Amino acid sequence: MQRNPAVTRTSALLAGLLSGLLALSASAADASPELTPYEASYTASMSKGVSLNGEGVRTLTDQGNNVWLYRTDVDSFIADIDESLIFKWQDGQVIPLRYRYRLSGFLIKDREQAIDFDWQKGMARGSYRGESFNVELREGTLDPLGYQLQLHQDLKAGKRDVTYHVLDKGDYDKDRFSVIDEDSLSDRGRTMNTLKAEKVRGENARRQTLMWFDPAQDYLLVRLLQVEPDGSEYELKLRDARVQD
């Protein structure tokens, strides 16, 4: 069967948005945030030429002794994602221990990544698409999932401009996020006064990522919008959230 390049590209982007940004929702109760187990579900949609819909569930589970499990299950029209992180929560910081990612679908090539963090030896060992890598750990190193939880907790703590060093695919990325506005959103008959944040990119970047967090709902991510260089829009919306007391 011949693959439609537009479907392949857009379905991968949709699955990536669901996977990479579901982690922006979590729950806690204090200004110096502590973690609380929760489950949140999201819907995703895309526009311009190809109409695909998907949904995803994010769970945060306490494993005891300050060890936590973060997990994403994504089901979209032609792509599924399993992504998980085992980490320690210490002094308001995510300390990644074991990261796993798998993308599969019948119109896209399967992708897998694994990273194991050895903080005593100061090394991370992993693989991406079958290629192994060993990387020296830096202080504060985060993984592709943990940095998003860290962002959520930092916003709750009052920070409004943050930068993270993220180990991904055997190399480091420098990701910066900034709150740019307060914005009102209407959803199912209620109005939310949200914080609107942006992923800061280069001056000539044509891709834009915007996120809305609701302080009244414990800074949950309630909407995400990504605009691609070709004008395509990808949107993520909170459907439901359950937090353990």
VENKA-V941918 format. One line per field, one symbol per residue. psi: psi as a letter, one per 20 degrees, with the letter a starting at -180 (. if undefined). burial: + if it has 24 or more other ideal C-beta (glycine too) atoms within 12 Angstrom, else -. Layout:
BEGIN
psi=???
burial=???
END
This chain:
BEGIN
psi=pppohgggghhggghhggghihiipaqrirhnpqqpqrpqqqqqrrangpoqqrqqppqpppiqkjpqppqpoporgjqqpppqpprqopljqpnqgopqpppqrijqpqpqqppponhhikqppaqplipqqpppqqpjprrighhhhhgghhghiiqioqpqopopkjrpqoppqppirpqpqppljqpporpoqqoparhjpipppqqppohilkkqoiqpppprhjiqppppppgqpppp.
burial=------+-++++++++++++++++++++----+-++++++++++++---+-+++++++++-------++++++++++++++++++++++--++++++++++++++-++--+-+++++------+-+-+------+-+--+++++++++++++++++--+--+-++++++--+--+++++---+-+------+-++++++---------++++++--++++++++++++---++++++++-+----
END
